[in-house]
Amino acid sequence: MPDYNWPDAEHRTLIGKRISRVDAPFKVSGRAKYAYDYHGSNMLFGKILRAPYAKAKIVSIDISAAEKMPGVKAVQIIQKAGTTAQWAGDEVVAVAAVDESTAEDAVRLIKVNYQPMPYLVSDAEPPAGAGEAPGPMSDDDIDDAVSNQTPDAQIVKYLQEHGVTFKVDEDFLNDMKGEGASEAVLAAIQKAEYHKGQAGGHSAYQKTAAQTSGDPDKAFAEAAVVSEGLYGAPVIVHCCLEPHGSVSEWTDKDHLFTHISTQNVSGIAAQMADPLGIEAANIRVHQDNMGGGFGSKFAADRWDIAAARLSRKAGGRPVRMMLERDAELKVAGARPSAYARVKVAATKEGTITGWQSQSWGTGGPGGGGMPPIPYVFGIPNQHKEHTAIRNNIGPARAWRAPNHPQAAVITMGALDDLAAKLNMDPLDLWLKNLEITGPRRDVYREELGIAADLMGWKEKWRPRGQNVSGSVARGLGLSIHTWGGRGHASDCDLTIHPDGSVDVKMGTQDIGTGTRTTIIIVAAETLGIPIEAINLYIGDTLYPPSGGSGGSTTPGGVSSSTRRAAVDAREALFAKVAPALNAQPDDLECTNGTVRVKSDPSRSLNWKQACSKIGAMPVTARGHNDQIAGKNHPDLTNSGVGGVGMADVEVDIETGVVKIKKMVAVQDCGLIIDLKTAESSCYGALAMGISYALFEEKVMDQATGRMLNPNMEFYRLAGLNDIPELVVHMMTGKGYDERGVIGLGEPPVISPGAAIANAVANAIGARVSFLPITPDKVLAALNQKDMDQKAGA
Amino acid sequence: MQDHDVLDRDPKEKVDDSSGVSRRDFLKISSISAAAVPILGTKVVQAAGVPVKVYGPGKVPVELTINGQKHSLQLEPRVTLLDAMRDQLEITGAKRVCDRAECGACTVILGDKPVYACSILAIEAQDKPITTVEALMQGDNLDPIQQAFVDNDASQCGFCTSGFVVAFKAVLDKHPNATPEEIRHGLSGNVCRCGTYHGIHLAIAQMAQKGV
């Protein structure tokens, strides 16, 4: 059997080195093309009429004037009269016209009568006793869930657990199918248990079952120290610079070609097929580059389906439907909020013995679940309650490391406050309790040591509020995090041509993480030829399917499938070349642009000569990585990483302005294919962390139910001058490399928010409970501290 | 929005004293031309006591000189320079992101000034040469700024990158010996979501060292 294993350190010429991303020259020169840049011939421009109310029944829609307007080529109702728009910005009607301004004018001619309904856009702490036990779903509940884009898995799970309040019939199933319910959801509706007359689940506040482990009452009664606090992170949005959207055209009456901005090239056709009534095999999806997704671009969205339908109505002409900036921020994804009142129990030496939390948060209409708290630390003796708020702020989507950054803010904040109460350096508290962090504890220990050195923690750290000079308070904070990151399912075709050229084809996508570079490095390393010699084709359903780029699954998936394809193609080449070198195929090796005999390297052919022995037909090999861990022999990918984030901040206690002075990230991710792009993932995550820690929040207007800051002036992202010295250290070498390839997209973005919040607490001697840590909150925390001190004095 | 006091950069200020119309003038004209009969070409009316050209509201001839090449177009006066480039000429290096002068992804050089192409009308951009990111390469060679971005991995998804590179170029064109702080200042009207700022800091250091 061919040896698929990753080469040893001494045999790696490319893997693990710092290699510039292969597509960078195209990006810096404007030559990289994105879905938004695609311009089909005779292209029409799509626009969408959006509901202005947070919740409203659509009473009537009149599109006649828009349809008659010169230049308008198609009008498509997305939500028909009688349905309920569930958030401000919800899609109602789509229009395609010869140019953008005509489409905008046409949208203004559409008359929609709405009946506004009561709504909720707050995610404030639920009133006492507000939470309702979950009950079976009514027909309206299911209708809402489907039209709210509640994730399929969530609807299915709920139906399985709680059933329905009505007898399901064919009409209802057909209605739901028309609304876009998936086969999985339809099957779950059919199978759901019928609970007569038990209507429930209508409250905006849904309590999940309380979770208790160990004996929390005893732990708190016996604790030497109990620390209490309030922590949380608000709803933020993805704010992808390239907005969501696509350009769709019908190449004939039953073939669709779509250019879409997606993290999921191979998964889009299956999502579009059903609503469009064609086979997935008849849909071609293409994307060269993608301008940011961060977890929000896995779906064929309503507007993408609408674009395809408009194109069909317009005789197949391409229809471009890219969201405007305000829509991008209002409807195209948000990270759920999470807040918690936490109590932590500990011995006076700092051993953590108990955890209590009452948490809440919203993921929009779907409510959402409890973040994984307490995070990383498996604290014994827990009692947890969570209330999900179902409201009308728009749908949630996965955001880099779903739920982990919020869990880190809550958990690491609570432990930091505990350390302060114990008069301990938090670094010592963390180190003291690493035993309960599970299998990565020794990694954390090593990483905390390295991070502390890089930060100068021991020299710089002072107890809370004791590093103030004039109006400037300085502080340090830390956090640790974890993630899975096993490679996803991936197929790769690698072809060696008789002229020596090599092509690699895979239906994956490079979302800015360096996926192209990863694939090319693995192929070039395996064949012993330079990276320039590899021609890579990705981003199209013409190529073998490869998983969506989410959950840090891409590096493991694509590197494994590429390695297998390249090894098999190399074996096929050896079989053809062996006679010419008068050797056995298994005594050959590819290295440094040659194919040579291992036992006698003087017998060699250069790459081109060797490939000329292939014959008339090229050799192609298909490499496959299975999603399921046990099915890959050998397994070239792995799961489970640990990482550390540390922050050094300066707070102006007169203005409340926080300035980050330095951030440190120490991260493991198994075998690193390209050190340069791996480090960039961490640098970028630190910058993103600074952004959500200090600036970002989806602000909802309680009076109108609309988002107040759907633009890039008031939805502030960190800029160049907000970013200080960033230090990244990747764990490599023995103990790490042999684990195989593990993804890196999520982990480094988890800790920065928690580390910064803790650093601010350390600087000013008071906790700012909720991100973003804006000047008003800093000043309020300082005021509260003054009042507490006076009350105590 | 980032710092407004960017080096030589204010897309809202009057673009040129001798040509086109300023934004304030344009607003005044809008109220006049709303009732006007669509005409091809321009006419001159007195607005606030000064003669100003009136365009549209129908399509008017527009001539743009982009990267040394002249383009004759028929555009409604409300079409921005960015949309004219992207949708009419398929020059797509400048990206449409915020579409209201908040993020810098559409930065081009008009004359010798960096501007947000989303907030300049095509009719305002007629009398000066326009330079986009596509013009920075010399043959097959990257501009040193572009090479510095490659060397320091200062692009991830790449959607903001063109804007950063062009703004960088505009700073160095005007201030060849700009300090790192001055370059940062010149780039403070650009925003990146992936967080490539560390790489951009390094690219700045590399260029400042060169003393271009």
HADDOCK unambig.tbl for C-alpha pairs under 7 A between the chains (distance, minus, plus):
assign (segid A and resid 20 and name CA) (segid B and resid 150 and name CA) 6.64 0.50 0.50
assign (segid A and resid 20 and name CA) (segid B and resid 151 and name CA) 6.44 0.50 0.50
assign (segid A and resid 20 and name CA) (segid B and resid 153 and name CA) 6.56 0.50 0.50
assign (segid A and resid 24 and name CA) (segid B and resid 150 and name CA) 5.57 0.50 0.50
assign (segid A and resid 24 and name CA) (segid B and resid 155 and name CA) 6.75 0.50 0.50
assign (segid A and resid 25 and name CA) (segid B and resid 150 and name CA) 6.40 0.50 0.50
assign (segid A and resid 27 and name CA) (segid B and resid 158 and name CA) 5.43 0.50 0.50
assign (segid A and resid 27 and name CA) (segid B and resid 161 and name CA) 6.69 0.50 0.50
assign (segid A and resid 28 and name CA) (segid B and resid 146 and name CA) 5.58 0.50 0.50
assign (segid A and resid 28 and name CA) (segid B and resid 161 and name CA) 5.94 0.50 0.50
assign (segid A and resid 28 and name CA) (segid B and resid 162 and name CA) 5.85 0.50 0.50
assign (segid A and resid 28 and name CA) (segid B and resid 165 and name CA) 6.89 0.50 0.50
assign (segid A and resid 29 and name CA) (segid B and resid 133 and name CA) 5.73 0.50 0.50
assign (segid A and resid 29 and name CA) (segid B and resid 134 and name CA) 5.71 0.50 0.50
assign (segid A and resid 29 and name CA) (segid B and resid 162 and name CA) 6.68 0.50 0.50
assign (segid A and resid 30 and name CA) (segid B and resid 93 and name CA) 3.99 0.50 0.50
assign (segid A and resid 30 and name CA) (segid B and resid 133 and name CA) 5.83 0.50 0.50
assign (segid A and resid 30 and name CA) (segid B and resid 134 and name CA) 5.68 0.50 0.50
assign (segid A and resid 30 and name CA) (segid B and resid 162 and name CA) 5.83 0.50 0.50
assign (segid A and resid 31 and name CA) (segid B and resid 93 and name CA) 6.65 0.50 0.50
assign (segid A and resid 37 and name CA) (segid B and resid 92 and name CA) 5.85 0.50 0.50
assign (segid A and resid 240 and name CA) (segid B and resid 193 and name CA) 6.92 0.50 0.50
assign (segid A and resid 241 and name CA) (segid B and resid 97 and name CA) 5.51 0.50 0.50
assign (segid A and resid 241 and name CA) (segid B and resid 159 and name CA) 6.40 0.50 0.50
assign (segid A and resid 241 and name CA) (segid B and resid 193 and name CA) 6.78 0.50 0.50
assign (segid A and resid 242 and name CA) (segid B and resid 97 and name CA) 6.26 0.50 0.50
assign (segid A and resid 242 and name CA) (segid B and resid 159 and name CA) 6.55 0.50 0.50
assign (segid A and resid 290 and name CA) (segid B and resid 157 and name CA) 6.27 0.50 0.50
assign (segid A and resid 291 and name CA) (segid B and resid 157 and name CA) 5.08 0.50 0.50
assign (segid A and resid 291 and name CA) (segid B and resid 158 and name CA) 6.50 0.50 0.50
assign (segid A and resid 291 and name CA) (segid B and resid 159 and name CA) 5.06 0.50 0.50
assign (segid A and resid 292 and name CA) (segid B and resid 157 and name CA) 5.69 0.50 0.50
assign (segid A and resid 325 and name CA) (segid B and resid 97 and name CA) 6.64 0.50 0.50
assign (segid A and resid 325 and name CA) (segid B and resid 98 and name CA) 5.46 0.50 0.50
assign (segid A and resid 511 and name CA) (segid B and resid 157 and name CA) 5.83 0.50 0.50
assign (segid A and resid 512 and name CA) (segid B and resid 156 and name CA) 4.27 0.50 0.50
assign (segid A and resid 512 and name CA) (segid B and resid 157 and name CA) 3.62 0.50 0.50
assign (segid A and resid 512 and name CA) (segid B and resid 158 and name CA) 6.93 0.50 0.50
assign (segid A and resid 513 and name CA) (segid B and resid 156 and name CA) 6.18 0.50 0.50
assign (segid A and resid 683 and name CA) (segid B and resid 198 and name CA) 6.40 0.50 0.50
assign (segid A and resid 684 and name CA) (segid B and resid 194 and name CA) 5.65 0.50 0.50
assign (segid A and resid 684 and name CA) (segid B and resid 195 and name CA) 4.00 0.50 0.50
assign (segid A and resid 684 and name CA) (segid B and resid 196 and name CA) 5.49 0.50 0.50
assign (segid A and resid 685 and name CA) (segid B and resid 195 and name CA) 6.67 0.50 0.50
assign (segid A and resid 687 and name CA) (segid B and resid 195 and name CA) 4.97 0.50 0.50
assign (segid A and resid 688 and name CA) (segid B and resid 194 and name CA) 6.90 0.50 0.50
assign (segid A and resid 688 and name CA) (segid B and resid 195 and name CA) 5.74 0.50 0.50
assign (segid A and resid 711 and name CA) (segid B and resid 98 and name CA) 6.85 0.50 0.50
assign (segid A and resid 712 and name CA) (segid B and resid 1 and name CA) 6.41 0.50 0.50
assign (segid A and resid 712 and name CA) (segid B and resid 98 and name CA) 6.42 0.50 0.50
assign (segid A and resid 712 and name CA) (segid B and resid 102 and name CA) 5.81 0.50 0.50
assign (segid A and resid 712 and name CA) (segid B and resid 103 and name CA) 6.85 0.50 0.50
assign (segid A and resid 713 and name CA) (segid B and resid 1 and name CA) 4.17 0.50 0.50
assign (segid A and resid 713 and name CA) (segid B and resid 102 and name CA) 5.83 0.50 0.50
assign (segid A and resid 716 and name CA) (segid B and resid 1 and name CA) 6.47 0.50 0.50
assign (segid A and resid 719 and name CA) (segid B and resid 2 and name CA) 6.64 0.50 0.50
assign (segid A and resid 719 and name CA) (segid B and resid 188 and name CA) 6.67 0.50 0.50
assign (segid A and resid 719 and name CA) (segid B and resid 191 and name CA) 5.65 0.50 0.50
assign (segid A and resid 720 and name CA) (segid B and resid 188 and name CA) 6.24 0.50 0.50
assign (segid A and resid 720 and name CA) (segid B and resid 197 and name CA) 5.60 0.50 0.50
assign (segid A and resid 721 and name CA) (segid B and resid 188 and name CA) 6.98 0.50 0.50
assign (segid A and resid 723 and name CA) (segid B and resid 197 and name CA) 6.87 0.50 0.50
